């Protein structure tokens, strides 16, 4: 049955108090490769959760499902009590408004100025007036240290500056959830620290729920309320960062951390 013909699309069970994201029995396959295998996990509102694990373990697939860039083959995903999958397209679009994402590649529109890159979605998706969107964009550019770059185009910026614009663009939608997908992996090493410091400031100064995929273990230790270790499409260990990084229980977690720390 198509998700578009489901009865009461988007109707979700009562969410536990404080829970913002829930994945239940989520499976995703690419051909014969099962990337997520009946995955269950949840994220509480306002918490910062980091997904770690080897490449190919399913971490980025979770973010792409939440962004509706992919559809699960099985299972349900809810955000703030509203069903994202299964649901019809209209329902998914409404739920998606609560989610912002910063990608590995900056994905800025090259033909638009920095200001237009940030104001485009709030105007077209949220229906903000141009004046309100511009005011919000300028506040965010000031926050990310680029107040003087409103009229620049992405090609005129460094990689670190482009990623700061991408972060401001995501925040301009005032999302409840911010997804971070290896946001420093495309940056030159000397630019990484500045972007991570900005994200630390956002984590400490806002109540945005953050779901982060990163190989920057010190960053994960600093910002996370919880760390999930993934392997072969499943969570094999979860806990507070001091527990996962100092006293991991699973052999695979110890093996992974010894290779990346």
KAVEN-V752793 format. One record per backbone hydrogen bond with DSSP energy under -0.5 kcal/mol. NH is the residue of the N-H (numbers start at 0). CO is the residue of the C=O. E is the energy in kcal/mol with one decimal. If there is no record, write none. Layout:
nh | co | e
NH | CO | E
NH | CO | E
This chain:
nh | co | e
4 | 1 | -1.5
5 | 2 | -1.0
8 | 5 | -0.8
9 | 85 | -0.7
10 | 7 | -2.1
18 | 15 | -2.1
19 | 42 | -2.6
20 | 42 | -2.1
21 | 77 | -2.3
22 | 40 | -2.9
23 | 75 | -2.6
25 | 38 | -2.4
26 | 73 | -1.7
27 | 35 | -1.7
29 | 32 | -3.0
32 | 29 | -1.9
33 | 31 | -0.7
34 | 27 | -2.2
34 | 32 | -0.9
35 | 27 | -1.7
36 | 232 | -1.9
37 | 35 | -0.7
38 | 25 | -2.9
40 | 22 | -1.9
42 | 20 | -2.3
44 | 17 | -4.1
46 | 43 | -1.8
48 | 46 | -0.6
48 | 209 | -3.1
49 | 225 | -2.3
50 | 211 | -3.5
51 | 49 | -0.6
51 | 227 | -2.9
53 | 229 | -0.6
56 | 53 | -1.5
61 | 57 | -1.4
61 | 58 | -0.6
62 | 58 | -1.2
63 | 59 | -2.4
64 | 60 | -2.0
65 | 61 | -2.2
66 | 62 | -1.7
67 | 64 | -1.5
68 | 63 | -2.4
69 | 63 | -1.3
72 | 26 | -2.5
73 | 26 | -1.5
75 | 23 | -2.0
76 | 84 | -2.6
77 | 21 | -2.4
78 | 81 | -2.8
79 | 19 | -3.6
81 | 78 | -1.9
82 | 9 | -1.6
83 | 76 | -3.1
84 | 76 | -1.7
91 | 87 | -2.3
92 | 88 | -2.3
93 | 89 | -1.8
94 | 90 | -2.3
95 | 91 | -2.7
96 | 92 | -0.9
96 | 93 | -0.5
97 | 94 | -1.9
98 | 95 | -2.0
99 | 176 | -2.9
101 | 178 | -2.8
102 | 100 | -0.5
109 | 107 | -0.7
111 | 108 | -1.5
113 | 151 | -2.5
114 | 149 | -2.4
116 | 112 | -2.4
117 | 113 | -1.5
118 | 114 | -2.1
119 | 115 | -2.0
121 | 117 | -0.6
122 | 118 | -1.9
123 | 119 | -2.6
124 | 120 | -3.1
125 | 120 | -1.2
127 | 121 | -2.5
132 | 128 | -2.6
133 | 129 | -2.6
134 | 130 | -2.4
135 | 131 | -2.4
136 | 132 | -2.5
137 | 133 | -2.5
138 | 134 | -1.9
139 | 135 | -2.1
140 | 136 | -2.6
141 | 137 | -2.0
142 | 138 | -1.9
143 | 139 | -2.2
144 | 141 | -1.1
145 | 140 | -3.5
148 | 145 | -2.1
149 | 146 | -0.5
151 | 148 | -1.3
153 | 111 | -0.7
155 | 152 | -2.4
156 | 153 | -2.0
161 | 157 | -2.6
162 | 158 | -2.2
163 | 159 | -1.8
164 | 160 | -2.2
165 | 161 | -2.3
166 | 162 | -2.1
167 | 163 | -2.5
168 | 164 | -2.8
169 | 165 | -2.0
170 | 166 | -2.3
171 | 167 | -1.7
172 | 168 | -0.5
172 | 169 | -1.0
173 | 170 | -2.2
175 | 97 | -1.8
176 | 97 | -2.3
177 | 208 | -3.1
178 | 99 | -3.2
178 | 176 | -0.5
179 | 210 | -2.4
180 | 101 | -2.5
180 | 178 | -0.5
181 | 179 | -0.8
181 | 212 | -2.9
184 | 181 | -1.8
186 | 183 | -1.5
190 | 187 | -2.3
191 | 187 | -0.7
191 | 188 | -0.9
192 | 188 | -0.6
194 | 190 | -1.3
195 | 191 | -2.4
196 | 192 | -2.5
197 | 193 | -1.8
198 | 194 | -2.1
199 | 195 | -2.3
200 | 196 | -2.2
201 | 197 | -2.2
202 | 198 | -2.6
203 | 199 | -2.1
204 | 200 | -2.0
205 | 201 | -1.4
208 | 175 | -2.3
209 | 46 | -2.1
210 | 177 | -2.2
211 | 48 | -2.7
212 | 179 | -3.2
213 | 50 | -1.1
213 | 211 | -0.5
216 | 214 | -1.4
219 | 215 | -2.2
220 | 216 | -2.5
221 | 217 | -2.0
222 | 218 | -2.3
223 | 219 | -1.7
224 | 47 | -3.4
225 | 47 | -1.6
226 | 238 | -3.0
227 | 49 | -2.8
228 | 236 | -3.2
229 | 51 | -3.0
229 | 227 | -0.6
230 | 233 | -2.2
232 | 56 | -1.3
233 | 230 | -1.1
235 | 228 | -2.6
235 | 233 | -0.7
236 | 228 | -1.1
238 | 226 | -1.8
242 | 239 | -0.8
243 | 239 | -2.4
244 | 240 | -2.9
245 | 241 | -1.2
246 | 242 | -2.2
253 | 249 | -2.2
254 | 250 | -2.4
255 | 251 | -2.4
256 | 252 | -2.8
257 | 253 | -2.1
258 | 254 | -0.9
258 | 255 | -0.7
259 | 255 | -1.2
260 | 256 | -2.4
